[in-house]
């Protein structure tokens, strides 16, 4: 798996990383065999940057990931978890919870240090708290050696300048906004982050199944016009003997300014297929046709979190 540097951290991360949200049964029930086989497939295929959170499965993802990694040499993978979001509507970015959350994550993941810790979905709270309280507390965690690098994640583009103009972070994570349909992250934010040496991570190359052949979930927030364009694009790919998911994955990992793209699954076959796709050249003709279909709905998305944070 090809690697890129994550900003100025010195970390070399694979261009495609393993998202462990599915291990927490976020989307369907999973078996222990699926958990262990998925983690093994990810490591075997070079997806050795692993992203999780106490929010995923309300702790289950971290617990099961810790079990799956129990006998794996710690220096063979890079571990990223988060803090601050613990349920759909439960957020706590207080300094006290920062310290507690990191210690709980270390226990669940069976490790003495975390490589990256991110404040999770900060757009759901007044962001000045992240600057004034959360990140200073997290910097103390970093100074203690329990975490090597710190940052934050979220959806709206506004959050990145707001935080990074006031605080020092090592890396950030955006999701669903560097895809075939929505490239706002790269258009508006990535060059600005790169100038400042901040590591750039992307998640959701399939945009919550929008860019796959799977049935669209009822909770998908994108406008109907976006969904219709995605169905047309999927049909076009199928008519060319391809899969829109393949094109979507290859497109997202192609950008050299994005260190890594996180994709998650509790199906080891999916993970192996993604690794194969990552090694194959992108079909430029098909890409041009698909991008043309998305022109009328390019960069249309939704609002997330507090209105003032969008």
Order of alpha helices (4+ residues) and beta strands (2+ residues): beta-beta-beta-alpha-beta-alpha-beta-beta-beta-alpha-beta-alpha-beta-alpha-beta-alpha-beta-alpha-alpha-beta-alpha-alpha
